[in-house]
Amino acid sequence: MNFKGFHTVSVRDFCREDIEHILDLADGMVPIARGEKSSNLMKGKLMATLFFEPSTRTRLSFESAMLRMGGNVLGFADPSGTSAKKGETLADTIRMASAYSDVIVLRHPQEGAARLASKFSDVPIINGGDGAGQHPTQTLLDLLTIRKETGKIDGRKITLVGDLKYGRTVHSLTYALAMFDVELTFVAPPTLQMPSEVMELAKQMGAKTRKANTIEEAVEDADVIYVTRIQKERFPDPAEYQKVADIYQITPELLERAKNTAIVMHPLPRVKEILPEVDNTRYAAYFKQAFYGVPTRMALLGLVTGVLE
Ligand code: NCD
């Protein structure tokens, strides 16, 4: 497809070939992302980051990507210092940012915010997470991580653990993985299961899915163990959060049951769901995964601004 001007709202807007093209370009960007090679690809271009929700990796890796390609950035990390505080609508904020920049990265607590923004923007919108909805660029970097750290995506057995209800990264990832030939295993407490619309669509797309009852069972033949944080901020009732807060924990002992070649991924931030003792084991891939956000976002920024094809 022609990516120039494309709004990245959901991974479902891409087909498998589009995703593979982005991953191929991202792979080539790794030396620039590491600072080993310089680039002026985005010289003269401006990226606006509008973050209505907290973020560390998503915002910083987008900024790192843009700056390392010779572009510039503007934006905010906290809406309390903006006119949103005075009651300005998202539509108006987007109209303004679109007049001041060449591409907009938006993170917002409301599901559907990025789709709405795309209606009011003259420049490409990139969804940096919309509530419990989607997080397409996280998915692209997750796929790059699987490809680089396990060698391929097709044929892999992938276990998704934790908050599958409110975790937007696992919603996007499930849709994307359904385009590949993978086996998906879901492990979540009864109150935090994968939404039925995500399950149904993944099945319609041909995904092989199953639910596991215990984490022990789910790690046993997995190639990828994708762990998520319980999304405390999205629980309507704090008492409900307390019931599931520490339900799963990845420990070195648990990983003794896993294949030697298995990798543990996490979109981060982690709270207690992966013990620090796992960080120095061969399984830990989550910090590399966070790095892959930079080359992946470089590729996407280049494509949607028309600098790359
Ligand atoms: C995730 C998010 O914001 O959805 N973080 C990220 O972007 N890497 C996951 C989370 O907050 O748990």
Boltz pocket constraint, residues with backbone or C-beta under 6 A from the ligand:
constraints:
  - pocket:
      binder: B
      contacts: [[A, 54], [A, 57], [A, 58], [A, 128], [A, 129], [A, 135], [A, 138], [A, 168], [A, 169], [A, 228], [A, 229], [A, 267], [A, 268], [A, 269]]
      max_distance: 6.0
